[in-house]
Each structure stands twice: as structure tokens, then as C-alpha cells.
Amino acid sequence: MKWTKFSGQMFSALVCAVSVFVTPCAAQAATDQNPPGASECTVADLNDSYAAMNCLVSNARYAYVASLQTGSTMQLPVPANTPAGSPCIVTAISQAPGSGGTIMGQCRDGNEVFQAFAWPLSNGVPGNPLQLSPGTSGVMTHATGVSINGYVIGTAVAQNGSFTGVFWAPGSGTPTVLPGLSLLGIGIVLGNCEPVDINDATSPVVAGNCAMGNGQDQPVYWTGLNGLFNVAHALPKPSGAAYCSASEVNNSGQILGQCYYSGSADTYLAVIWGAGGAGPTVLTTINGNTALRTTGVDMNDSGAVIVSFTGGTTNGGIAGSQQCAIWTSGTNAQSVVIPGATDCVPAGIGNNGKAMVTLKLSNGNTNAAHVDYTSSLTAVAEGDVAGGSNSAVTAQSRSGANAGVAAENSAGQEHAETEAVL
């Protein structure tokens, strides 16, 4: 699973001032996961058993894990040499079933430099943090994804800012370098490569991007037996594209990305490469009408994608607004209907045919909402789940059965809510 797509600082970014009255909807049943003493929390990521959270306690940031079944929370152990104040943040949790799994995040070391860390879960109890070392490839590390088997991917960053793609095997803090991309015929190997996602296949596939040195990326994927990612493959550009980038790989080996087109129009389009780098298929229309700007935000294991696009008179929504669409096949996606709202921010799409979005309502507030797209493309707002005026989706489990929501209470404080997606 890749790094979570949303941050906890979202309400100010989502508010839009308008004046149309909206009839409030019934609140969705949710569990407040804020631990005692925490004034604010946000779910960074979750699976169907646990949520990884970042919380504010006495003006310091701490990481927690919460049980979806019991509502109990535990603080993640902090590395011994971590300074006080803002010691650690969590960014993702593996989609392991049951009581195990791996949480990944970042902690400051004794030199005030952020390093990647991993916490194992055993019966829901977080173990001691394992520092994911840069080895000889750098001075700091950044984790970008974690698999169900505990492989963590990321980058080792050198003093001069250059970076090397690496992975850490389960239980190991020693990095293995991901090979750069060899440009056949010209004898050049692209070494500044960043892995962005890893799937949960027995022989995992890692998706990433290698810097071309001209401000453009070359999307790639790595394959290899049991985590030994010994081959980097270039992903082809579609006709007319200037360059592309990859963002996600699902358990079917499909890779989600985006391609950028040169010319007078500011055009970028969501794309999917098939397993083994086939294609890509380009999303060119919304509701059968030409779309100039589409972004794939999340993809499930069947290849269905929740898309963000710029609204217009022909493809849905107010001109210039942010809208959502569901892309399931071909080159066309269908827009999500958002009654009483002006904008739609995609959050996730599960394997159960349900997607999560955040709506900017016509009264200026924000609401978490769900879309059961196999039966209806209408988003259903979930109301004020914590008693305040605003809520926003921060994460959805891969199955689609559970979601994390950042919700304001009546005092305007941000609470971490978890809920079953209906």
C-alpha cells in the first residue's frame, strides 16, 4: 500500500464560500478514536482491523494505533534518541488481516533529521520501532509504501538532495538498492528513482518513477522473486504524451498513473498500464465528453479508479470546480452526482464496489460521503459525525469496508473517526 493520500490539515483547504441552504442529512454511525488526553487526531491509514493515527497531545504530536473492533488505542513506542515535541508521524499501515501487520512512518533522529521507521503489530500491540537505515546511499530515509508481507519501499536521500530507490525486507533495517533504469542503446542508467507503491502479490510488483534530468519522469516498475526486485522496466507513453508518471499498483499488477501532453492546453490525463506494462489505456472523456484534466486518485484490485477532474458544462459540475468520477473500463468515466454540493474530492475506492469522497456543500461546510457505484453514482453525505460542522475522508481500507474520517466536534477540534462503509 502506498502512502496515504490526504493530510490532517484539510478543512481550510476544503471550505468554499457559497450561500445556498442544504438540508442536513442523518449522521453516519462512527467511532471516535481520539485517545484520552488528545485534543486532535487524524486517521492516516487503516485496514479492516486497525487504524494508524497522528494525534496532538499537550502540543506535541504522537502516533497511535486504534482497534476498529474494540475502540482501544495504544501509543506507538518512540525511538530512544528522538527529541521531544513532534517525535513521530505514521503514514500507512499494511492491509494484513487479523491482528498482525506493519505500520510505517517517520521519526526525527538525534540530529533532528527525519528517518523512516516501521512498527510491527502483534495481536494489535505495536512493537519497538525499527529504523529503516539509508545504508551507504544517504543521510536520511523516506518510506513510501508497505506490503502485506512487511516489505517497505522508499528512498535514501543523500546530503546533496539526490535520492536512491530502496526497499527494506521484513524485520530488517538494512536497505537494498532498487536498480536504476537502463536506457537501452545509449548506455545511460537513470539512478534517481523513487518507488511509490508496492502490491501484495507473492512476488510483489513495485511502481515508481525515475527522474529524466529535464524536469520529467519516466514511470517504471520493478519485478522479482520474493522481494528481490532485480529488474526495472520502463512503462510506455501513449501517443501524443510528453511524459508520464506512476502513482499506484494494485494486486492484479495494473499500474495507475498520469500523462502530460504538450501544446497550448494544460492537458493531463489519467492512465492505466496493464499487468506487465501493457497499454496504457488513457481516460479521455467524462460522460462521453472530452476531458482535458483528469487525475486517478485511487484504484482497486479490479482496476476501477476514482478520478478527480475539472468540472464544466459538458462533463458535469460548475465550470472550474473539482469533481469526482468512476472509471471502470474503456476510455470514459461517469461523473459522481453530488446533490446539494458544489465540489467533490475523491478519497478512495474499495474492492467492494464502494468509494469514499469529501463533498464541499453549498452551505460552505464539508461532509464525508460514500458512493455505492455498482448501483448508483449519487454520493450520500454522512452528516456531522462528531457533532461539528465539517468532516472529510482521510483513508479507506483496500476492501472498502472501513474508512477513516477527520471530523470537527462542536468546539472545532479535529477528531479521528472510523466507520463501516455502508
C-alpha angles and dihedrals in degrees: 000000000000129000113289115274100223137053128217092245097079114114096079090049093050102045116106123184114233134138111221114118117239124202107237116243128219114278119253116241106257139166119235105225099184107129121226112285095021115119095188135016138172130197105236095184141336145191126200093282109033143024124214110216142184115215139185112228119175090339093307127105119237134173123236140180120217129197114233090204100049104018090231118143134205129191114237113243114259121228113257096242096047115121120234123257108051103010106159144002128193121221108176146005125208118250092241114151123237124006101333135074142109130273118202130197148129132275132182114247127214089280092055089251119136115242130182117253136183128208119199118218120218117179086342094303116121115232128214115301117262114212112225101219125214089220111198093330100080153330100262139027136217122197118214106172146007130203131218088254094054101258110146123201129197146111137290108217121210126217091259093053098256115131141207126209112239143164133211119216118230111290094004128111093191114101127227114207117238108227118252123242115270113218101217117227098019102060097234125134118201105222104172094084126153121197111216106181143009128200130218099244119134086250099034125222118217122202123203150136134254120208112242094201094243098081091271132107133226110211115224143171131210126214133183143135117286097344099316094126097192102155130058117202126195117231113225124243120237118242113288097014119130094203142331141211134207125227111169145013123203130208090265090061094250114143124214120209148136134251128207124215127207122226138078095307121076094236128172124157136193115246138186124208115203124232110299092023097291118166126328110237112206125212102228105158141042115204087351094302127112114270121198099186122038129153126191106223102178138359131201127216092268091057097254110146134200107219137200117212140167111260125235142160094273103039102037139276135046113317109269095012125126113252140178131231137178117231114193105155146348121016099304132081130193120232122239114245111233112190113201093006136101102200138027125206114196118227112168148332123216135208089248094070094258128119132193126219140167117234127208100216125216091246092061097259130112127231135188111237140180132219121205090199097179089069105018139010093209116113115228113211115221102211129223101333095179100034098263134099103259138051134165135186114248103173145001127199117244092248088054092229097113136037139188119225130190105215133177119231123214090277092054094251119141116245129190109235127184123197143173109250107239 
